[in-house]
Amino acid sequence: MAGDDRSQHGRVLLAAALGCLVLLGAVGGIRLLRAHTDGPAATVERYLGALADAHATEALGQLASHPASPLLTAEVLAAEVRRDPIRDVSTTVTRSGDGRATVQASYRQGDLAVTRDLTLHTTRAGGHLLGPGPRWVIDGGALETLTVTTERPRAVAVEGVSLPGGTAAVLPGRLLVTSPGDPLVADASELADLRTPGGTGAIHLGTALRPAVKAAAVRKATATLTRCTRSGLLDPPGCPFSAHPHTPTDIASNVTWHLVGAPTVTLGEPSGSVVSLTGTATMRVTYLELGSGGSATERTQDVTAHLAGTVRAVSGRLVATVD
């Protein structure tokens, strides 16, 4: 009987020992599972996965907070992902302790290899074995800032979304910045590259005049000078050029003017709906110079016409004037 008691006691001890091992294994498994699914690296992977799938709400849900921005939307993110798909994501925890961590993420975004360091912290301790584990949130390195400036006041849109104020937080990617023109100024567009930290976050949209503005100025200058060639005088009234006899006391007759080549026109910066113009042109005059002694000499001179005027936008049309 005593032997049977000892045998039974031994089996109880063995069962207890095995139970402890199973419990320890379960605890370790739970901790390992939590580290894999709730750790800082997993949080960063969820963030990048949401970016790759154009799920803006899910991506922003991995952040501790984010500023109000009209560009943090699924539509804008979808445009970024279509332009540059995200793939080949890998993460490495480079620092962890005291509820904070740094994760280095490496991935490809379009044709660019990207390395991004993201910082995280926990929002709960997660000390209970069967309770919720620590929740990690990203507090740095996830967003970029886009700043757009313009040469003159004009509306700006990013992927079709209005950007009042010219500055906004964006999810990493390349973004098309556009600004509609008007009858004088051409449409403007630039591609902002914010795939990596310190990318092209500042975009400046210059003022380029439409080619039609220059064409209107040249046409008006040519028409004005051509009209002036019909005068039979060395000093045509109301015209930006004149000539004088070789000898001041002589008389000019048979005066004929010609425009040599095309006028050269330079346009200024637009001011409201007006653009100033300046320019020059070569005018050639031939005439017969009659001397006081009855002599007649055929003369030819080239003189420079100096042009000034404006091009205006009037009811959607370009109206040029030349003085």
C-alpha positions in Angstrom: 0.0 0.0 0.0 2.8 2.4 0.9 4.4 1.8 -2.5 1.2 2.5 -4.3 0.8 5.8 -2.3 4.3 6.9 -3.3 3.7 6.0 -6.9 0.5 8.0 -7.0 2.2 10.9 -5.2 4.9 10.9 -7.8 2.4 11.0 -10.6 0.8 14.0 -9.0 4.1 15.8 -8.8 4.9 15.0 -12.4 1.5 16.2 -13.6 2.0 19.4 -11.6 5.4 19.9 -13.1 4.1 19.3 -16.6 1.2 21.8 -15.9 3.7 24.4 -14.9 5.7 23.9 -18.1 2.6 24.2 -20.2 1.6 27.4 -18.3 5.0 28.9 -18.8 4.9 28.0 -22.5 1.5 29.5 -22.8 2.7 32.7 -21.2 5.7 32.8 -23.4 3.5 32.2 -26.4 1.1 34.9 -25.5 4.0 37.4 -25.0 5.6 36.3 -28.3 2.2 36.7 -30.1 1.7 40.1 -28.6 5.2 41.2 -29.5 4.5 40.1 -33.1 1.0 41.6 -33.4 1.1 44.6 -31.0 4.7 45.6 -31.0 6.2 48.8 -32.5 7.4 47.0 -35.7 3.9 45.6 -36.3 2.4 49.1 -35.8 4.7 50.5 -38.4 3.9 47.6 -40.8 0.2 48.2 -40.4 0.8 51.9 -41.2 2.7 51.2 -44.3 0.3 48.4 -45.3 -2.6 50.9 -45.0 -0.6 53.4 -47.2 0.0 50.7 -49.8 -3.8 49.9 -49.9 -4.8 53.6 -49.9 -6.6 53.2 -46.6 -6.0 56.7 -45.2 -8.3 56.2 -42.2 -6.5 53.1 -41.1 -3.1 54.7 -41.7 -4.0 57.7 -39.6 -5.3 55.4 -36.9 -1.8 54.2 -36.2 -0.7 57.8 -35.3 -0.8 59.3 -31.9 -2.3 62.4 -33.5 -2.2 64.4 -36.7 -2.9 68.0 -37.7 -6.1 68.9 -39.5 -5.4 68.8 -43.2 -7.5 68.7 -46.4 -4.9 66.4 -48.0 -5.1 63.5 -45.4 -7.8 61.7 -47.4 -8.3 58.4 -49.2 -8.7 60.2 -52.5 -5.4 62.0 -52.3 -3.6 58.9 -51.0 -5.1 56.8 -53.8 -3.5 59.3 -56.3 -0.1 58.9 -54.6 -0.3 55.1 -54.6 -1.4 54.9 -58.3 1.7 57.1 -59.1 4.1 55.2 -56.8 3.0 51.8 -55.4 4.5 50.8 -52.0 6.1 47.3 -51.8 8.9 45.3 -50.3 8.4 46.6 -46.7 10.7 45.5 -43.9 11.1 46.9 -40.4 13.8 46.9 -37.7 13.4 48.0 -34.1 16.5 50.1 -33.5 15.6 51.3 -30.0 13.1 50.2 -27.4 12.6 50.8 -23.7 10.5 52.8 -21.2 7.5 52.7 -23.4 9.2 54.3 -26.4 10.7 52.8 -29.5 12.3 53.7 -32.9 11.6 51.6 -35.9 13.5 51.9 -39.2 11.3 51.0 -42.1 12.7 50.2 -45.5 10.5 49.9 -48.6 10.2 50.9 -52.2 7.8 53.6 -53.3 7.6 53.6 -57.0 11.1 53.7 -58.4 12.6 55.0 -55.1 14.2 53.0 -52.3 13.0 54.7 -49.0 14.3 54.5 -45.5 12.2 56.1 -42.9 12.8 56.3 -39.1 9.5 56.4 -37.1 9.2 57.0 -33.4 6.5 55.4 -31.2 5.2 55.3 -27.7 2.7 53.2 -25.8 -0.7 54.4 -24.7 -1.3 51.7 -22.1 0.9 49.5 -19.9 -0.5 46.1 -20.8 0.7 44.4 -17.7 -2.2 41.9 -17.3 -1.5 38.5 -18.8 -4.9 38.0 -20.4 -5.9 41.6 -20.7 -5.1 43.9 -23.6 -1.4 44.4 -24.4 0.4 47.7 -24.7 -0.8 49.7 -27.7 1.9 51.4 -29.7 1.2 54.6 -31.7 3.5 56.5 -34.1 4.4 60.0 -32.9 7.1 61.0 -35.4 8.3 60.4 -38.9 5.0 59.4 -40.5 3.8 62.6 -42.1 5.4 65.3 -44.3 4.6 69.0 -44.8 3.8 70.5 -48.2 4.3 74.2 -48.7 3.2 75.9 -51.9 4.0 79.6 -52.8 3.0 81.5 -55.9 4.4 84.4 -57.8 1.1 86.2 -57.6 -2.2 85.5 -55.7 -3.8 82.5 -57.4 -5.8 79.4 -56.4 -3.8 76.3 -55.7 -5.0 72.7 -55.7 -3.2 69.4 -54.8 -4.6 66.3 -56.6 -7.7 68.4 -57.2 -8.1 69.4 -53.6 -8.1 73.2 -52.8 -5.1 74.2 -50.6 -6.0 77.4 -48.8 -3.1 78.9 -47.0 -0.5 77.0 -49.1 0.6 74.6 -46.3 -0.7 71.2 -45.2 0.3 67.9 -43.7 0.5 65.0 -46.3 1.1 61.3 -46.3 4.4 60.4 -47.9 4.3 60.3 -51.7 4.4 62.4 -54.8 1.6 65.0 -55.2 0.5 67.0 -58.3 0.2 70.7 -57.4 -1.7 72.8 -59.9 -3.0 76.3 -60.3 -5.4 77.5 -63.0 -4.4 80.4 -65.2 -6.4 83.2 -66.7 -6.3 84.9 -70.1 -2.9 86.4 -69.4 -1.2 83.7 -67.2 -0.7 80.1 -68.2 -1.8 77.2 -66.0 0.9 76.0 -63.7 1.7 72.5 -62.3 4.6 70.9 -60.4 5.1 67.4 -58.9 6.0 67.6 -55.2 8.1 64.6 -54.1 7.6 63.9 -50.4 8.4 60.2 -50.5 11.5 60.6 -48.2 12.0 62.9 -45.2 13.4 66.2 -46.4 12.0 65.7 -49.9 10.8 68.5 -52.2 8.3 69.8 -49.6 8.4 73.4 -50.9 6.9 74.1 -54.3 7.0 77.5 -56.0 4.6 78.2 -58.9 6.0 80.9 -61.1 4.1 83.2 -63.5 4.4 82.3 -67.1 2.5 84.3 -69.6 0.5 82.5 -72.2 2.1 82.5 -75.7 -1.0 84.3 -77.0 0.0 87.4 -75.0 3.3 87.7 -76.8 1.6 87.0 -80.1 -1.0 89.7 -79.5 1.8 92.3 -78.6 3.8 91.5 -81.8 0.7 91.7 -84.0 -0.3 95.1 -82.6 3.3 96.4 -82.9 3.5 95.2 -86.5 0.2 96.7 -87.4 1.1 100.1 -85.8 4.4 100.3 -87.6 2.9 99.2 -90.9 0.3 101.9 -90.6 3.2 104.4 -90.0 4.9 103.4 -93.2 2.1 104.8 -95.3 3.2 108.3 -94.3 5.1 110.2 -96.9 7.0 112.2 -94.2 10.3 111.7 -92.5 8.6 112.4 -89.2 5.3 110.6 -89.3 2.8 112.0 -86.8 1.9 109.7 -84.0 4.6 107.2 -84.8 7.5 106.0 -82.6 10.2 106.8 -85.1 11.5 109.7 -87.3 14.4 110.6 -89.7 16.0 113.8 -90.7 17.7 115.0 -94.0 21.4 114.5 -94.2 21.7 118.3 -94.5 19.3 120.1 -92.2 18.5 122.8 -94.8 17.7 120.3 -97.5 14.2 119.1 -98.4 13.1 115.5 -98.5 10.7 114.2 -101.1 9.5 110.8 -102.3 9.7 109.4 -98.8 9.1 105.7 -98.4 9.2 103.7 -95.1 9.7 100.0 -94.7 9.6 97.7 -91.6 12.7 95.6 -91.5 12.0 92.2 -90.1 9.7 91.7 -87.1 9.5 93.9 -84.0 11.3 92.7 -80.9 8.8 92.8 -77.9 9.5 92.3 -74.2 6.6 91.8 -71.8 6.6 92.8 -68.1 5.1 91.0 -65.2 1.3 91.0 -65.1 -0.4 93.4 -62.8 -4.0 92.5 -62.4 -5.3 92.1 -65.9 -2.6 94.2 -67.6 0.8 93.4 -68.9 3.2 96.2 -70.0 5.2 95.8 -73.2 8.3 97.5 -74.6 10.2 96.8 -77.7 12.1 98.0 -80.7 12.0 97.7 -84.5 14.2 98.7 -87.4 12.6 101.0 -89.8 14.2 101.8 -93.2 13.5 105.0 -95.1 14.5 106.0 -98.6 13.9 109.5 -99.9 15.2 112.1 -102.4 17.1 114.9 -100.8 16.9 118.2 -102.7 19.7 120.6 -102.0 19.6 124.4 -102.0 21.6 124.4 -105.2 19.1 122.2 -107.1 21.0 119.0 -106.5 19.0 115.8 -105.8 20.5 112.9 -103.9 18.8 109.6 -103.1 19.3 108.7 -99.4 18.6 105.5 -97.3 18.6 105.5 -93.5 17.8 102.8 -90.9 16.3 104.2 -87.7 15.1 102.4 -84.5 11.5 102.6 -83.5 10.9 102.5 -79.7 7.7 100.8 -78.7 5.7 101.0 -75.5 2.2 99.8 -74.6 0.1 97.2 -72.9 -1.8 94.0 -73.3 -5.0 93.7 -71.4 -7.5 91.0 -70.7 -11.0 92.4 -71.5 -14.0 90.0 -71.2 -11.7 87.1 -71.8 -10.1 88.6 -74.9 -6.6 90.0 -75.3 -6.5 93.7 -76.3 -3.0 95.2 -77.1 -2.2 98.9 -77.5 1.1 100.4 -78.7 2.0 104.1 -78.3 
